[in-house]
Structure formats: structure tokens, C-alpha cells
Amino acid sequence: MTPASPPLASARPTTSWVHRALKAFLPEVFVLGMLANFFYYRADPLMPAIRSDGYGYHLYLTALFVQHDLSFRTEMAEWGTDLKSPLGLTLDEHTGRYINKYPPGQALLMAPAFLLAHVSAPLVGANQSGYSRPYHVAAALNGLLALLIGLALLRRALEEAGYSPPVVLATLVAVTFGTNLFHYGSLEASMSHVYSFALFAGLLLIVPRWYREPTARRSLLLGFVLGFIALVRNTNGLMALFVLLYGVFDLPTQRARFAFLKANVRNIALALLSFSAVMSILFAYWHYATGKWFVFSYRGEGFHFDRPQVLAVLFSVRKGLFFWAPLWLFAVAGFVRDRERLKPYLLPLALFFILQTFLVASWWHWPYGSSFGHRAYTEASALFAFGIAGFLTSLRRPATRRLVGGIFVLLILLQGFLMLRYAQERLKGDRTTWAQYWSLFTVP
């Protein structure tokens, strides 16, 4: 037995403008993303699109296709021996190679764009160093493409969960522009979060389909996507909880799940095989760099599990999730208000959020460095979207819907204003105080 699935389409009539708006949504996000990049990099032409953590992910591609040296000794030599190690590289004394703390998953997803830039660089008079203008443009556009793919997958997942087209449209707009998702899909698209968002959305679509009809093809795809989720950001492997617990919410569904797993051993084996094949890339790299199959690559960093900063992570002015993206408070309410429809999602997503928050709050630097909002939750926008859709669906009175719509518009405008201030460097990436926050609105 498999858990009962919600209807694939709503019975509510939908006006033609909603269909047209849904069809136009992705092109409009693309145009807005291109405009955001154009004005941002025009204001500071020296600002590289590949920066911060994005540099660490991009290093694999430069080392492999330009320097032909995955030990990163060539990269270190170009920095100079008297300089500190580039971001993310530490020397392994046993092998004499440098290990990149960032996993290689994103580099694989960026490889087609990188190779296109590598081939086209001489055609536009640029060098093939891996860091000339074509490579930065390719990285920015590839991140924007990941955002569009993620939104397309999320739309399908919401529709198959039974939400009406108007609710799906409003949810996509809110998730894209009412959080820091659009920022990390445009101005900082070389970071990993928008890629993880797309993979999360893909998993949200695949898992319900797999439980309805666990074919060999879907099993392989399930393991592949979950593998890449962990290969891009290791801690996001917590999304395995969604695979295991989707549809489990009481004792009968728990028994049905055990029966389902027993009856589908072959397909589960295929999913595990696919997952292992993807993860073997990481283990092989670790073994090459250190001689060990399993390592903790974030050397000199770690977790403080005895003193997690949970309240600061969720509510502080410095980097609180709900402070910088208050829209997610409506998502939490939506999981409660529309809990009957969202029953299959509640247990795994609640466990993911709790464990993710504990890990984030226990990390030695819980604000996660310089960022716009708390970037550790950006990919979770795909999960919160179901709460937003549930909240909007639960609104019955037209007056209430208009009021909530007005609040959502204000929150989206607030997020856009803060994104602008961040791009202007008026809003700093960390250690924001109340005085600094209010100055964003009061000081010209």
C-alpha cells in the first residue's frame, strides 16, 4: 500500500489571466534576473560573479580544465607561497595535496556553462584562465538557469499536491521575491544555494510520484537527485528524511510504509545504487586528496553542539530567518491550517527543519558569513512553499484574501528594498544591529 495521494488538479475554475500569468512567470523572472545582474555589475565592473564560496566550488573546474592539476598545487603557486591559503584549500601533510573543503557537486552542475565559456573566450578576445569575463558571465547565467529550473519543478510539485493555479502563482511569486531566493539566483548565483533549491524542488516532485508508481526509471532518478543534493551541500543529505517519511503520519501509514518497502526491494536497491554512484565522486576525491575515503573537509571549523544559537538563528536582527524573511511565518501557519492536505509532508519536513536548525545553530559561525538573510535556509524555500500554498488555500473570505495579499505585497517590496540596500553595501553582510537596520529606512 502507498499513502493516499491528493488530487492532481483543483476543481476550482481558473480565469484565463492566471494561466497566462503562470506561463509568463519564468520569462519574467529571467528578465528581472538579467536586469539585476546588468545594473549590479555595471555599478561595479570589478565585482566578480565568481566570489566567496562560489570561488571554492569553481576551483574544481579551473583545476581540471585549465591547470590540469586537481591537487591545487598550481592554484596555490599562483597565489604565492607567502600568502594565506585561498578560500577553502588546506594542505594534507600525508599526500602533499590540497583538499578543497567545498564538495564537487556544484562544479559538475556548472561544467557545461564553464566549458562553453572556455571555448568562447578566445572568440571574444578573453583569456582562458578560468576567471576572465566569459567565465563570470557563464557562472551568473548558469545560476539564474538553476533558479528557473527549480521554479518550474516547484510549480509542478505544487500542482500535483492539488493546489489551484491562482494559489500556485501567488506562492511562486512570494517564494521568489519575498525571500532571499531571487538574490541567490541572480546577484550571488555562484553560491550553492540556488542549485540546492532546484534539487530540493526536483525531489519534492519525484518522491510522491515514486510512491504512487515506483518504476526502475523513477528509482534511479530518485537516487540520482538525492545524491546530488548531498554532493552539492553535504548537510542537505538530511533530505533523505523526506524520501523515507513522506506519507507517514500515523500507525497505519507506518505499517503501509514497511509493506511498501518490503514489496519494492529491487527499486530501493536501484535508488541506493544511483545514490552511491553519485556520492562515490566525493569519496574518490577525498581519497585522492588525503588517502582516506571519509574525511571532514572543513578543517579548523566545526560544530558546537553543546551551545546551539537557535533563537539567534531564527529571530535575531543579526541574521534571524524569520526576521529577514517574515514571509516564512505565514508558511509555518499554513502547515497548521492546511494540515489535512499536507499530512504526507508534515513529519519529514518538520524533522528536516528541526535538525537543519540545530546544525545551523551549532555551527561555529552560525550567521554563515557575509550573506543576504540567512542563506542556510535559501534552498528550503522549496519546502516552505507548501506552507505558503496551504496558508493561501485556507483563506475563505474575500476580505481576508485581500488583506493577506496586501501584506504579501508589502513583504515582497520590503525584501526588494533590502536586496537593493545590500547591493549598495548599505546593508552589511553580518552583525547588523537595530540602529543599522533602521538607518536603512531613515538615512538617504
C-alpha positions as CSV (number, residue, x, y, z in Angstrom):
1,M,0.0,0.0,0.0
2,T,1.1,3.6,-0.6
3,P,-0.2,6.7,1.1
4,A,-3.3,8.3,-0.5
5,S,-2.3,11.0,-2.9
6,P,-4.1,14.3,-3.2
7,P,-5.9,15.0,-6.5
8,L,-3.7,16.2,-9.2
9,A,-5.9,19.2,-10.1
10,S,-8.2,21.5,-8.3
11,A,-11.9,21.7,-9.2
12,R,-11.9,25.4,-8.9
13,P,-12.5,27.3,-12.1
14,T,-9.4,29.3,-13.2
15,T,-9.6,32.5,-15.2
16,S,-7.5,32.8,-18.3
17,W,-5.3,35.5,-16.9
18,V,-4.0,33.1,-14.3
19,H,-2.9,30.7,-16.9
20,R,-1.3,33.4,-18.9
21,A,0.5,34.7,-15.8
22,L,1.8,31.3,-14.9
23,K,3.1,30.9,-18.5
24,A,4.8,34.3,-18.4
25,F,6.2,33.9,-14.8
26,L,9.5,32.2,-15.7
27,P,10.3,34.5,-18.6
28,E,9.7,37.5,-16.3
29,V,12.0,36.1,-13.6
30,F,14.6,35.6,-16.3
31,V,14.3,39.2,-17.5
32,L,14.4,40.6,-13.9
33,G,17.4,38.4,-13.1
34,M,19.2,39.7,-16.2
35,L,18.4,43.3,-15.3
36,A,19.5,42.8,-11.7
37,N,22.9,41.4,-12.9
38,F,23.3,44.2,-15.5
39,F,22.8,47.1,-13.1
40,Y,24.7,45.4,-10.3
41,Y,27.8,44.6,-12.2
42,R,27.6,47.9,-14.2
43,A,27.8,49.8,-11.0
44,D,30.9,47.9,-10.0
45,P,32.6,46.3,-13.1
46,L,35.4,44.9,-11.0
47,M,33.0,42.9,-8.9
48,P,33.5,39.2,-9.9
49,A,30.4,37.0,-10.2
50,I,32.6,34.1,-9.0
51,R,33.4,35.1,-5.4
52,S,33.3,33.9,-1.8
53,D,32.1,30.3,-1.6
54,G,31.5,30.4,-5.4
55,Y,35.2,30.6,-5.8
56,G,35.7,27.4,-3.9
57,Y,33.1,25.5,-6.0
58,H,34.5,26.9,-9.2
59,L,38.1,25.8,-8.3
60,Y,37.4,22.3,-9.4
61,L,36.7,23.4,-13.0
62,T,39.7,25.7,-13.2
63,A,42.0,23.0,-11.8
64,L,40.7,20.3,-14.1
65,F,40.3,22.1,-17.4
66,V,42.8,25.0,-17.2
67,Q,45.6,24.0,-14.8
68,H,45.2,20.2,-15.2
69,D,46.1,19.8,-11.6
70,L,43.4,18.6,-9.2
71,S,46.0,18.7,-6.3
72,F,45.5,22.5,-6.4
73,R,49.3,23.0,-6.1
74,T,49.2,25.1,-9.3
75,E,46.5,27.3,-7.8
76,M,48.5,27.7,-4.6
77,A,51.6,28.6,-6.5
78,E,49.7,31.3,-8.4
79,W,48.7,32.8,-5.1
80,G,52.3,32.8,-3.9
81,T,53.8,30.8,-1.0
82,D,53.9,33.8,1.3
83,L,50.2,34.3,1.1
84,K,47.5,32.6,3.1
85,S,45.7,29.7,1.6
86,P,42.9,30.6,-0.9
87,L,39.4,30.2,0.4
88,G,38.7,26.5,1.2
89,L,42.1,24.9,0.5
90,T,44.2,23.3,3.1
91,L,47.3,21.2,2.7
92,D,47.2,17.5,3.5
93,E,50.5,16.5,5.0
94,H,50.1,12.9,4.1
95,T,49.7,13.3,0.4
96,G,51.1,16.8,-0.2
97,R,48.0,17.7,-2.0
98,Y,45.5,20.5,-1.1
99,I,42.0,19.5,-0.2
100,N,39.1,21.7,-1.2
101,K,36.6,21.9,1.7
102,Y,33.7,22.5,-0.7
103,P,32.2,19.3,-2.2
104,P,32.4,19.0,-6.0
105,G,28.6,18.6,-6.8
106,Q,28.1,22.2,-7.9
107,A,31.1,22.1,-10.1
108,L,29.6,19.3,-12.0
109,L,26.4,21.2,-12.5
110,M,28.4,24.2,-13.7
111,A,30.6,22.3,-16.0
112,P,28.6,22.7,-19.2
113,A,28.5,26.5,-18.8
114,F,32.2,26.6,-17.9
115,L,33.2,24.6,-21.0
116,L,31.0,26.9,-23.2
117,A,32.8,29.9,-21.7
118,H,36.2,28.1,-22.1
119,V,35.5,27.6,-25.8
120,S,34.1,31.0,-26.5
121,A,36.7,33.0,-24.5
122,P,39.2,33.4,-27.4
123,L,36.3,34.4,-29.7
124,V,35.6,37.5,-27.7
125,G,39.2,38.3,-27.0
126,A,39.4,37.0,-23.5
127,N,42.0,34.6,-22.0
128,Q,41.2,31.0,-21.0
129,S,42.3,31.4,-17.4
130,G,39.0,30.3,-15.9
131,Y,38.4,33.7,-14.5
132,S,38.1,36.1,-17.4
133,R,34.8,37.8,-18.1
134,P,33.1,34.9,-20.1
135,Y,33.5,32.6,-17.1
136,H,31.9,35.1,-14.8
137,V,29.0,35.6,-17.2
138,A,28.6,31.9,-17.6
139,A,28.5,31.3,-13.8
140,A,25.9,34.1,-13.3
141,L,23.7,32.8,-16.1
142,N,24.0,29.2,-15.0
143,G,22.9,30.1,-11.5
144,L,19.9,32.0,-13.0
145,L,19.1,28.9,-15.1
146,A,19.1,26.8,-11.9
147,L,16.6,29.2,-10.4
148,L,14.3,28.9,-13.4
149,I,14.5,25.1,-13.4
150,G,13.8,25.0,-9.7
151,L,10.8,27.2,-10.0
152,A,9.4,25.1,-12.9
153,L,9.8,21.9,-10.8
154,L,8.3,23.6,-7.8
155,R,5.3,24.7,-9.8
156,R,4.7,21.1,-10.9
157,A,5.1,19.8,-7.4
158,L,2.5,22.3,-6.0
159,E,0.1,21.5,-8.8
160,E,0.4,17.8,-8.2
161,A,-0.2,18.4,-4.5
162,G,-3.7,19.7,-5.5
163,Y,-3.2,23.4,-5.3
164,S,-5.2,25.7,-7.6
165,P,-3.4,27.8,-10.3
166,P,-4.1,31.1,-8.5
167,V,-2.5,29.7,-5.3
168,V,0.4,28.2,-7.2
169,L,1.0,31.6,-9.0
170,A,0.8,33.5,-5.7
171,T,3.1,31.0,-4.0
172,L,5.8,31.2,-6.7
173,V,5.8,35.0,-6.6
174,A,6.0,35.0,-2.8
175,V,8.8,32.4,-2.6
176,T,10.8,34.0,-5.4
177,F,10.7,37.6,-4.3
178,G,9.6,37.5,-0.7
179,T,12.7,35.7,0.4
180,N,16.4,35.8,-0.5
181,L,15.9,33.2,-3.2
182,F,16.0,35.7,-6.1
183,H,19.1,37.3,-4.7
184,Y,21.0,34.0,-4.7
185,G,19.6,33.2,-8.2
186,S,20.9,36.5,-9.6
187,L,23.5,38.6,-7.7
188,E,25.2,35.7,-6.0
189,A,24.4,32.9,-8.3
190,S,27.8,31.3,-8.0
191,M,26.9,30.2,-4.5
192,S,25.4,26.7,-4.0
193,H,22.0,27.6,-2.6
194,V,20.1,28.1,-5.9
195,Y,21.4,24.8,-7.2
196,S,20.3,23.1,-3.9
197,F,16.9,24.8,-4.3
198,A,16.4,23.3,-7.8
199,L,17.4,19.8,-6.5
200,F,15.0,20.2,-3.5
201,A,12.2,21.1,-5.8
202,G,13.0,18.1,-8.0
203,L,12.9,15.8,-5.0
204,L,9.6,17.2,-3.9
205,L,8.2,16.3,-7.3
206,I,9.8,12.8,-7.7
207,V,9.1,11.3,-4.3
208,P,5.2,11.4,-4.4
209,R,5.4,10.1,-8.0
210,W,7.8,7.3,-6.9
211,Y,5.4,6.2,-4.1
212,R,2.5,6.2,-6.5
213,E,4.4,4.2,-9.1
214,P,7.9,3.0,-8.2
215,T,9.3,2.2,-11.6
216,A,13.0,1.4,-12.2
217,R,13.5,4.7,-14.0
218,R,12.0,6.7,-11.2
219,S,14.1,4.8,-8.7
220,L,17.3,5.6,-10.5
221,L,16.3,9.3,-10.8
222,L,15.3,9.4,-7.1
223,G,18.8,8.2,-6.0
224,F,20.5,10.5,-8.5
225,V,18.7,13.6,-7.3
226,L,19.2,12.8,-3.6
227,G,22.9,12.0,-4.3
228,F,23.4,15.4,-5.9
229,I,21.6,17.1,-3.1
230,A,24.3,15.7,-0.7
231,L,27.1,16.2,-3.2
232,V,26.4,19.9,-3.6
233,R,26.0,20.5,0.2
234,N,26.7,17.6,2.4
235,T,24.4,18.6,5.3
236,N,21.5,18.8,2.9
237,G,21.6,15.0,2.9
238,L,19.0,15.4,5.6
239,M,16.5,15.5,2.8
240,A,16.7,11.7,2.9
241,L,14.2,12.1,5.7
242,F,11.7,13.3,3.1
243,V,12.3,10.2,1.0
244,L,11.8,7.8,3.9
245,L,9.0,9.5,5.7
246,Y,6.8,11.1,3.0
247,G,3.3,9.9,3.6
248,V,3.9,8.6,7.1
249,F,1.8,10.3,9.7
250,D,0.2,7.6,11.9
251,L,0.4,3.9,12.7
252,P,-1.5,2.6,9.7
253,T,0.7,4.6,7.3
254,Q,3.8,3.5,9.1
255,R,2.7,-0.1,8.6
256,A,1.9,0.6,5.0
257,R,5.4,2.1,4.5
258,F,7.1,-1.1,5.8
259,A,4.9,-3.2,3.5
260,F,5.8,-0.9,0.6
261,L,9.5,-1.1,1.3
262,K,9.3,-4.9,1.5
263,A,7.5,-5.2,-1.8
264,N,9.9,-2.9,-3.6
265,V,13.3,-4.1,-2.6
266,R,14.5,-4.1,-6.2
267,N,13.6,-0.5,-6.8
268,I,15.0,0.6,-3.5
269,A,18.3,-1.2,-4.5
270,L,18.3,0.8,-7.7
271,A,17.8,4.0,-5.9
272,L,20.6,3.2,-3.5
273,L,22.9,2.2,-6.4
274,S,22.2,5.5,-8.1
275,F,22.8,7.5,-4.9
276,S,26.0,5.6,-4.2
277,A,27.3,6.2,-7.7
278,V,26.9,9.9,-7.3
279,M,28.4,10.0,-3.8
280,S,31.3,7.9,-5.0
281,I,32.6,11.1,-6.8
282,L,33.0,12.7,-3.4
283,F,34.6,9.7,-1.8
284,A,37.0,9.3,-4.7
285,Y,38.1,12.9,-4.5
286,W,38.6,12.7,-0.7
287,H,40.7,9.6,-1.2
288,Y,42.8,11.3,-3.9
289,A,43.4,14.4,-1.8
290,T,44.0,12.7,1.6
291,G,44.4,9.0,1.1
292,K,41.2,8.5,3.2
293,W,37.8,7.6,1.9
294,F,35.9,9.6,4.6
295,V,37.2,13.0,5.9
296,F,35.8,16.2,7.4
297,S,36.9,18.7,4.8
298,Y,36.1,21.8,6.8
299,R,39.4,21.7,8.7
300,G,39.7,24.2,11.6
301,E,35.9,24.6,11.7
302,G,33.2,22.6,13.4
303,F,30.0,22.3,15.4
304,H,29.4,23.4,19.0
305,F,26.5,21.0,19.8
306,D,26.6,22.0,23.4
307,R,25.6,25.6,22.8
308,P,23.3,26.0,19.7
309,Q,22.2,29.5,19.0
310,V,18.7,28.6,18.0
311,L,16.9,31.8,18.9
312,A,19.5,33.9,17.2
313,V,19.3,31.8,14.0
314,L,15.5,32.2,13.9
315,F,14.7,35.6,15.2
316,S,17.7,37.9,15.7
317,V,18.2,41.1,13.9
318,R,21.7,40.0,13.1
319,K,20.7,37.1,10.9
320,G,17.3,35.7,12.1
321,L,15.5,33.6,9.5
322,F,12.0,34.9,10.3
323,F,13.3,38.5,10.9
324,W,14.9,38.8,7.5
325,A,12.2,36.8,5.7
326,P,8.9,37.2,7.8
327,L,7.0,35.6,5.0
328,W,8.0,32.2,6.4
329,L,5.9,32.8,9.4
330,F,2.9,32.5,7.1
331,A,4.4,29.3,5.8
332,V,4.5,27.8,9.3
333,A,0.9,28.8,9.9
334,G,0.0,27.2,6.5
335,F,1.3,23.8,7.5
336,V,-1.1,24.0,10.5
337,R,-4.1,25.4,8.7
338,D,-3.9,23.1,5.7
339,R,-2.6,20.1,7.7
340,E,-5.1,17.6,6.2
341,R,-3.9,18.2,2.7
342,L,-0.3,18.4,3.8
343,K,-0.3,15.4,6.1
344,P,2.1,13.4,3.8
345,Y,4.7,16.3,4.1
346,L,4.4,17.3,7.8
347,L,6.6,14.7,9.6
348,P,9.6,14.7,7.2
349,L,9.6,18.5,6.7
350,A,9.2,19.2,10.4
351,L,12.1,16.8,11.2
352,F,14.2,18.4,8.4
353,F,13.6,21.9,9.8
354,I,14.4,20.9,13.4
355,L,17.6,19.1,12.5
356,Q,18.7,21.7,10.0
357,T,18.1,24.4,12.5
358,F,20.1,22.5,15.2
359,L,23.0,22.0,12.8
360,V,23.0,25.7,11.6
361,A,22.7,26.9,15.2
362,S,25.6,24.7,16.3
363,W,28.0,25.7,13.5
364,W,30.9,27.6,14.8
365,H,29.8,30.7,12.9
366,W,26.0,30.4,12.9
367,P,25.4,33.5,10.7
368,Y,27.2,31.7,7.9
369,G,29.4,34.6,7.0
370,S,28.5,37.6,4.9
371,S,25.1,37.0,3.3
372,F,21.8,38.5,2.5
373,G,19.4,37.0,5.1
374,H,20.2,33.6,6.5
375,R,21.5,31.7,3.4
376,A,21.5,28.3,5.1
377,Y,17.7,28.2,4.5
378,T,17.6,29.5,1.0
379,E,17.1,26.1,-0.6
380,A,14.4,25.3,2.0
381,S,12.3,27.9,0.1
382,A,11.1,24.9,-1.9
383,L,9.8,23.2,1.3
384,F,8.3,26.4,2.8
385,A,6.4,26.9,-0.4
386,F,4.0,24.2,0.5
387,G,3.2,26.0,3.8
388,I,2.6,29.3,1.8
389,A,0.3,27.5,-0.6
390,G,-1.5,25.9,2.3
391,F,-2.0,29.2,4.1
392,L,-3.4,30.9,1.0
393,T,-5.7,28.0,0.3
394,S,-7.1,28.2,3.9
395,L,-8.3,31.8,3.4
396,R,-12.0,31.7,2.7
397,R,-13.3,35.2,2.9
398,P,-12.5,37.6,0.0
399,A,-11.7,40.4,2.5
400,T,-9.2,38.2,4.3
401,R,-7.6,37.2,1.0
402,R,-7.3,40.9,0.0
403,L,-5.7,41.8,3.4
404,V,-3.2,38.9,3.2
405,G,-2.5,39.8,-0.4
406,G,-1.6,43.3,0.6
407,I,0.6,42.1,3.4
408,F,2.4,39.8,0.9
409,V,3.0,42.7,-1.5
410,L,4.5,44.8,1.3
411,L,6.8,41.9,2.4
412,I,7.9,41.5,-1.2
413,L,8.6,45.2,-1.5
414,L,10.5,45.1,1.8
415,Q,12.6,42.2,0.5
416,G,13.4,44.0,-2.7
417,F,14.3,47.2,-0.8
418,L,16.7,45.2,1.5
419,M,18.2,43.5,-1.5
420,L,18.9,46.9,-3.1
421,R,20.5,48.2,0.1
422,Y,22.6,45.0,0.3
423,A,23.7,45.6,-3.3
424,Q,24.6,49.2,-2.4
425,E,26.6,47.9,0.6
426,R,24.3,49.9,2.9
427,L,23.2,46.7,4.5
428,K,26.2,44.8,5.7
429,G,26.5,41.0,5.3
430,D,26.7,40.4,9.1
431,R,26.5,41.8,12.6
432,T,23.5,44.1,11.8
433,T,22.2,46.0,14.8
434,W,18.8,47.6,15.3
435,A,20.3,51.0,14.8
436,Q,21.9,49.9,11.5
437,Y,18.7,48.3,10.4
438,W,16.5,51.4,11.0
439,S,19.1,53.6,9.3
440,L,18.3,51.7,6.0
441,F,14.9,53.4,6.0
442,T,15.8,56.8,7.5
443,V,19.2,57.8,6.2
444,P,19.2,58.9,2.5
